[in-house]
Amino acid sequence: MKYCVIIPTYNNDKTLEQIISDVLKITKDIIVINDGSTDNTSRILEKYDFIKIISYSPNRGKGYAIRKGFELAMADGFNYAITIDSDGQHFASDIGIFIERIKKEPDSLIVGARNLERENLSRGSSFANRFSNFWYRLITGISLADTQTGFRLYPLDRIKGMRFFTQKYEFELEILVRSAWEGINIISVPIRVFYPSKEERVSHFRPFKDFARISVLNTLFVIVALLYVRPFSFVRYLKRDKIREFVNQHILLANDTNVNIALAIALGIFMGIVPIWGFQMITALALAHLLRLSKFIVIVASNISIPPVIPIILYGSYVTGGIVLGTGAKIRFTSDLTVKSFESNLLQYIIGSIIFGIVLGILCGIVSFIILQLVRKKRPVTL
């Protein structure tokens, strides 16, 4: 195992020297990225000619700084990189926690989890972290206690081929999400944290701008997760053994009636087509609970909207809407795009998708019921 410590810094001359000194007690493999600082940072770094230093101007953002640190660390042959903030919030002695954990679970991405219940953590920061944690779980299915901490250990060999698009604070969210999608194991470890008083605290986080950028990134990730990541993950899940296990456990050997199973399939098909993106899963689960149908079957059936089938669903929905509205079953292309024409086409698609979903759901439910009647053994139903 070969690791280095990356310290991105921007105008933190009051705490930078102490952070470097503390890290040096653990390792001399340090990379400091001076992200366009305008204070005494350059003079402080002159004392440390025996560590790697990257300096540039103007300020490019924390994400850009970390990415430059990754590039140098990979070029120097390091397997892992630990990032630690230079504002004095983290304790360098906690680096040992990351090292011990990575020995047990190699190639993982380890995230330091701060104690967010401290009294002097501002309400805004506490809300922002809870907000970020919620969206991260929605996007990846992984629950983390702290998605905003900068104290992390990255497996460089696993992220080497990844291309990143963000450069500021939102980079730390991007790499967490992208790593989860790549199948990298994400782990939390408890770390200590020091919160100075409000008067002494130095933060370059811009509440409105940076929060807005993170919110936009979350929105894009949700769209990508719903239209690409989740469907393809489901396809990869559908191996022969998994299909056999699912059919036996939830259909052939389930303590449920053929009618209920067929209704669950029909509901799932409908929910996979109806255009309520971002709310399909939670709505499907709520309806399944309300109707006392198998939630698992409903969710599996709703994955009909996988990438190879999406064009067929869009085409079928649009054509169905044209038939219902009397505008014709043919798709109309025009170079004269107006708000009115856009609204009419969107309305045609929405109405068509609802009708198309209902019809296809009913047909699939009927076919499923007939097949179940033919192949399923009679079993007593547990009430």
C-alpha positions as CSV (number, residue, x, y, z in Angstrom):
1,M,0.0,0.0,0.0
2,K,1.4,3.4,-1.1
3,Y,-0.6,6.5,-0.1
4,C,-0.1,10.3,0.0
5,V,-1.9,13.1,1.6
6,I,-3.4,15.9,-0.6
7,I,-4.0,19.3,1.0
8,P,-5.9,21.7,-1.2
9,T,-5.7,25.3,0.2
10,Y,-7.0,28.7,-0.6
11,N,-6.3,31.7,1.7
12,N,-5.9,29.6,4.9
13,D,-2.6,31.0,6.0
14,K,-3.6,31.0,9.7
15,T,-4.0,27.2,9.8
16,L,-2.1,25.8,6.9
17,E,1.3,25.5,8.6
18,Q,-0.1,23.6,11.6
19,I,-1.9,21.2,9.3
20,I,1.2,20.5,7.3
21,S,3.3,20.0,10.5
22,D,0.7,17.6,11.9
23,V,0.6,15.5,8.6
24,L,4.4,15.4,8.5
25,K,4.3,13.5,11.8
26,I,2.6,10.7,9.9
27,T,4.0,10.8,6.4
28,K,6.3,13.0,4.2
29,D,4.3,12.0,1.1
30,I,2.3,15.2,0.9
31,I,1.0,17.2,-2.0
32,V,-0.2,20.7,-1.3
33,I,-2.2,22.5,-4.0
34,N,-2.1,26.3,-3.7
35,D,-5.3,27.2,-5.4
36,G,-4.6,30.8,-6.3
37,S,-4.2,32.0,-2.7
38,T,-3.6,35.8,-2.3
39,D,-2.6,35.8,1.4
40,N,0.7,34.5,2.9
41,T,0.3,30.9,1.7
42,S,3.1,31.1,-0.8
43,R,5.6,32.4,1.9
44,I,4.6,29.5,4.2
45,L,5.1,26.9,1.5
46,E,8.6,28.1,0.8
47,K,9.6,26.4,4.1
48,Y,8.6,23.0,2.7
49,D,10.8,22.5,-0.3
50,F,10.9,18.7,0.5
51,I,7.2,18.1,-0.3
52,K,5.3,18.3,-3.6
53,I,3.7,21.7,-4.2
54,I,1.4,22.8,-7.0
55,S,0.7,26.5,-7.4
56,Y,-1.3,28.4,-9.9
57,S,-3.4,31.5,-10.3
58,P,-6.2,32.6,-10.3
59,N,-8.3,30.5,-7.9
60,R,-10.0,27.6,-9.8
61,G,-12.0,25.9,-7.1
62,K,-11.5,23.1,-4.6
63,G,-12.5,20.4,-7.1
64,Y,-10.0,21.5,-9.6
65,A,-7.3,21.6,-6.9
66,I,-8.1,18.0,-5.8
67,R,-8.1,16.8,-9.4
68,K,-4.6,18.3,-9.9
69,G,-3.5,16.5,-6.8
70,F,-4.9,13.2,-8.1
71,E,-3.0,13.7,-11.4
72,L,0.4,14.1,-9.6
73,A,-0.3,11.3,-7.1
74,M,-1.1,8.9,-9.9
75,A,2.0,10.0,-11.9
76,D,4.1,9.3,-8.8
77,G,2.6,5.8,-8.4
78,F,0.5,6.2,-5.3
79,N,-2.4,3.7,-4.9
80,Y,-4.4,5.9,-2.5
81,A,-4.8,9.6,-1.8
82,I,-6.1,11.0,1.5
83,T,-7.6,14.5,1.2
84,I,-7.7,16.8,4.2
85,D,-8.9,20.4,4.4
86,S,-6.4,23.2,5.3
87,D,-8.8,25.2,7.5
88,G,-7.9,23.4,10.7
89,Q,-11.2,21.5,11.0
90,H,-9.7,18.1,10.7
91,F,-7.3,16.2,12.9
92,A,-4.3,14.8,11.0
93,S,-3.9,12.1,13.6
94,D,-7.2,10.6,12.3
95,I,-5.3,9.6,9.2
96,G,-4.5,6.3,11.0
97,I,-8.3,5.5,11.1
98,F,-8.4,5.6,7.3
99,I,-5.2,3.5,6.9
100,E,-6.4,0.8,9.3
101,R,-9.8,0.5,7.5
102,I,-8.4,0.4,4.0
103,K,-6.1,-2.5,5.1
104,K,-9.3,-4.5,5.9
105,E,-11.3,-3.4,2.8
106,P,-8.9,-2.5,0.0
107,D,-10.0,-0.5,-3.1
108,S,-12.7,1.3,-1.1
109,L,-13.5,4.9,-0.9
110,I,-13.6,5.9,2.7
111,V,-15.4,9.1,3.9
112,G,-14.9,10.7,7.2
113,A,-18.1,11.2,9.2
114,R,-18.2,14.2,11.4
115,N,-20.3,14.5,14.6
116,L,-23.0,16.8,13.1
117,E,-24.9,17.2,16.4
118,R,-22.4,19.6,17.9
119,E,-23.9,22.8,19.2
120,N,-21.7,25.2,17.3
121,L,-22.5,23.8,13.9
122,S,-24.7,26.3,12.2
123,R,-28.2,25.4,11.3
124,G,-27.4,26.2,7.6
125,S,-24.5,23.7,7.5
126,S,-26.5,21.0,9.3
127,F,-29.4,21.4,6.9
128,A,-27.1,21.4,3.9
129,N,-25.5,18.2,4.9
130,R,-28.9,16.5,5.6
131,F,-30.1,17.7,2.3
132,S,-27.0,16.3,0.5
133,N,-27.3,13.0,2.4
134,F,-30.9,12.6,1.3
135,W,-30.2,13.2,-2.4
136,Y,-27.1,11.0,-2.3
137,R,-29.2,8.1,-1.0
138,L,-31.9,8.8,-3.6
139,I,-29.4,8.8,-6.4
140,T,-27.2,5.9,-5.4
141,G,-29.2,3.9,-2.8
142,I,-26.3,4.2,-0.4
143,S,-26.8,5.9,3.0
144,L,-23.9,8.0,4.3
145,A,-23.8,10.0,7.5
146,D,-21.7,12.8,6.0
147,T,-21.4,13.5,2.3
148,Q,-19.9,16.9,2.6
149,T,-16.7,16.2,4.5
150,G,-13.4,16.8,2.8
151,F,-11.5,14.3,4.9
152,R,-11.5,11.2,2.6
153,L,-9.4,8.3,1.3
154,Y,-9.6,7.7,-2.5
155,P,-8.6,4.5,-4.3
156,L,-6.6,6.0,-7.2
157,D,-6.4,2.8,-9.2
158,R,-10.2,2.6,-9.3
159,I,-10.8,6.2,-10.3
160,K,-7.9,6.5,-12.7
161,G,-10.0,6.2,-15.9
162,M,-12.9,8.4,-14.7
163,R,-13.5,11.8,-16.3
164,F,-14.9,14.5,-14.1
165,F,-16.8,17.6,-15.1
166,T,-17.0,19.8,-12.0
167,Q,-14.3,22.0,-10.5
168,K,-15.6,23.6,-7.3
169,Y,-17.2,22.3,-4.1
170,E,-19.7,20.1,-6.1
171,F,-16.8,17.9,-7.2
172,E,-16.8,16.1,-3.9
173,L,-20.4,15.2,-4.6
174,E,-19.7,14.2,-8.2
175,I,-16.9,11.8,-7.3
176,L,-18.9,10.2,-4.5
177,V,-21.8,9.6,-6.9
178,R,-19.7,8.5,-9.8
179,S,-17.7,6.1,-7.6
180,A,-20.9,4.5,-6.3
181,W,-22.1,4.0,-9.9
182,E,-18.8,2.4,-10.8
183,G,-19.3,-0.2,-8.0
184,I,-16.6,1.2,-5.7
185,N,-17.3,0.3,-2.1
186,I,-18.1,3.4,-0.1
187,I,-17.4,3.4,3.6
188,S,-17.9,5.9,6.5
189,V,-15.6,6.1,9.4
190,P,-16.0,8.4,12.4
191,I,-13.6,11.3,12.7
192,R,-13.1,14.1,15.1
193,V,-13.7,17.7,14.0
194,F,-12.9,21.2,15.4
195,Y,-15.4,24.0,14.8
196,P,-14.0,27.4,15.7
197,S,-16.3,30.1,16.8
198,K,-18.2,32.0,14.1
199,E,-15.8,35.0,14.4
200,E,-12.7,32.8,13.9
201,R,-14.1,30.5,11.2
202,V,-12.8,30.8,7.7
203,S,-15.0,29.4,5.0
204,H,-14.9,30.0,1.2
205,F,-18.3,28.2,0.7
206,R,-20.7,30.6,-0.9
207,P,-24.1,29.6,0.5
208,F,-26.2,30.7,-2.4
209,K,-24.0,30.0,-5.4
210,D,-22.4,26.8,-4.3
211,F,-25.7,25.4,-2.9
212,A,-27.3,26.2,-6.2
213,R,-24.6,24.5,-8.2
214,I,-24.9,21.4,-5.9
215,S,-28.7,21.4,-6.3
216,V,-28.3,21.5,-10.1
217,L,-25.8,18.7,-10.0
218,N,-28.2,16.6,-7.9
219,T,-31.0,17.2,-10.3
220,L,-28.8,16.0,-13.2
221,F,-27.7,13.0,-11.3
222,V,-31.4,12.1,-10.5
223,I,-32.2,12.2,-14.2
224,V,-29.2,10.1,-15.2
225,A,-29.9,7.6,-12.4
226,L,-33.5,7.2,-13.5
227,L,-32.9,7.0,-17.2
228,Y,-29.6,5.2,-17.4
229,V,-27.9,4.0,-14.2
230,R,-30.8,2.3,-12.4
231,P,-32.2,0.6,-15.6
232,F,-28.8,-0.8,-16.6
233,S,-28.1,-1.9,-13.0
234,F,-31.4,-3.8,-13.1
235,V,-30.4,-5.4,-16.4
236,R,-27.1,-6.5,-14.9
237,Y,-29.0,-7.9,-12.0
238,L,-31.1,-10.1,-14.3
239,K,-28.9,-13.1,-14.5
240,R,-30.3,-16.6,-15.0
241,D,-30.0,-17.5,-11.3
242,K,-31.5,-14.2,-10.2
243,I,-34.5,-14.6,-12.6
244,R,-35.1,-18.2,-11.4
245,E,-34.9,-17.1,-7.7
246,F,-37.3,-14.2,-8.3
247,V,-39.8,-16.4,-10.2
248,N,-39.8,-19.1,-7.6
249,Q,-39.8,-16.8,-4.5
250,H,-42.2,-14.1,-5.6
251,I,-44.5,-15.9,-8.2
252,L,-44.5,-19.7,-8.3
253,L,-44.1,-20.3,-4.6
254,A,-45.5,-17.1,-3.2
255,N,-48.4,-17.1,-0.8
256,D,-50.5,-14.9,-3.0
257,T,-53.3,-15.3,-5.5
258,N,-52.9,-15.3,-9.2
259,V,-55.1,-12.3,-9.4
260,N,-53.0,-10.3,-7.0
261,I,-49.7,-11.2,-8.7
262,A,-51.2,-10.3,-12.1
263,L,-52.5,-7.0,-10.7
264,A,-49.0,-6.2,-9.3
265,I,-47.5,-6.8,-12.7
266,A,-50.1,-4.6,-14.4
267,L,-49.5,-1.8,-11.8
268,G,-45.8,-2.0,-12.3
269,I,-46.1,-1.8,-16.1
270,F,-48.3,1.2,-15.8
271,M,-46.0,3.0,-13.4
272,G,-43.0,2.3,-15.6
273,I,-44.7,4.2,-18.5
274,V,-46.6,7.0,-16.8
275,P,-44.5,10.2,-17.1
276,I,-44.0,11.2,-13.4
277,W,-40.2,11.0,-13.5
278,G,-38.5,11.2,-10.1
279,F,-41.7,10.0,-8.4
280,Q,-42.4,6.7,-10.1
281,M,-40.9,4.5,-7.5
282,I,-42.3,6.1,-4.4
283,T,-45.8,6.3,-6.1
284,A,-45.6,2.7,-7.1
285,L,-44.7,1.6,-3.6
286,A,-47.5,3.7,-2.1
287,L,-50.1,2.3,-4.5
288,A,-48.8,-1.3,-3.9
289,H,-49.1,-0.7,-0.2
290,L,-52.6,0.8,-0.5
291,L,-53.8,-2.1,-2.7
292,R,-52.0,-4.8,-0.7
293,L,-50.0,-6.0,-3.7
294,S,-46.4,-7.3,-3.8
295,K,-44.2,-4.3,-3.7
296,F,-41.3,-6.3,-5.1
297,I,-43.2,-7.4,-8.1
298,V,-44.5,-3.9,-8.7
299,I,-41.0,-2.4,-8.6
300,V,-39.5,-5.1,-10.9
301,A,-42.3,-4.7,-13.4
302,S,-41.9,-0.9,-13.4
303,N,-38.4,-1.4,-14.8
304,I,-39.9,-1.9,-18.2
305,S,-38.6,1.6,-19.0
306,I,-35.0,0.4,-19.6
307,P,-33.0,2.1,-22.3
308,P,-33.6,-0.4,-25.2
309,V,-37.4,-0.1,-24.5
310,I,-37.6,3.6,-23.9
311,P,-37.9,4.6,-27.6
312,I,-40.8,2.1,-28.1
313,I,-42.6,3.5,-25.0
314,L,-42.1,7.1,-26.2
315,Y,-43.3,6.3,-29.7
316,G,-46.3,4.2,-28.4
317,S,-47.3,7.0,-26.0
318,Y,-47.1,9.7,-28.6
319,V,-49.0,7.8,-31.2
320,T,-51.6,6.8,-28.7
321,G,-52.1,10.4,-27.7
322,G,-52.5,11.3,-31.3
323,I,-55.3,8.7,-31.7
324,V,-57.1,9.9,-28.5
325,L,-56.9,13.6,-29.4
326,G,-57.7,13.0,-33.0
327,T,-54.5,14.6,-34.3
328,G,-53.5,11.3,-36.1
329,A,-51.2,8.5,-35.3
330,K,-48.3,9.9,-37.4
331,I,-45.5,11.8,-35.7
332,R,-45.3,15.4,-37.0
333,F,-41.9,17.0,-37.5
334,T,-41.8,20.8,-38.1
335,S,-39.1,23.4,-38.2
336,D,-41.5,26.0,-36.9
337,L,-41.1,25.3,-33.2
338,T,-43.4,27.6,-31.1
339,V,-44.5,27.5,-27.5
340,K,-48.0,26.5,-28.7
341,S,-46.7,23.6,-30.8
342,F,-44.5,22.4,-28.0
343,E,-47.4,22.5,-25.5
344,S,-49.7,20.6,-27.9
345,N,-47.0,17.9,-28.5
346,L,-46.3,17.6,-24.8
347,L,-50.0,17.3,-24.0
348,Q,-50.3,14.6,-26.7
349,Y,-47.4,12.7,-25.2
350,I,-48.7,12.9,-21.6
351,I,-52.2,11.9,-22.4
352,G,-51.0,9.2,-24.7
353,S,-48.5,7.8,-22.1
354,I,-51.3,7.5,-19.5
355,I,-53.7,5.7,-21.9
356,F,-50.8,3.6,-23.3
357,G,-49.7,2.6,-19.8
358,I,-53.2,1.6,-18.8
359,V,-53.8,-0.5,-21.9
360,L,-50.4,-2.2,-21.8
361,G,-50.7,-2.8,-18.1
362,I,-54.1,-4.4,-18.5
363,L,-52.9,-6.6,-21.4
364,C,-49.8,-7.7,-19.4
365,G,-51.9,-8.4,-16.4
366,I,-54.3,-10.6,-18.4
367,V,-51.5,-12.5,-20.1
368,S,-49.8,-13.0,-16.7
369,F,-53.0,-14.2,-15.1
370,I,-53.5,-16.8,-17.9
371,I,-49.9,-18.0,-17.7
372,L,-50.1,-18.3,-13.9
373,Q,-53.3,-20.3,-14.1
374,L,-51.6,-22.7,-16.5
375,V,-48.2,-23.2,-14.8
376,R,-48.7,-22.3,-11.1
377,K,-49.5,-25.0,-8.6
378,K,-52.5,-24.6,-6.4
379,R,-51.2,-23.4,-3.0
380,P,-53.1,-22.4,0.1
381,V,-53.1,-18.6,0.5
382,T,-51.9,-17.2,3.8
383,L,-54.3,-14.5,5.1
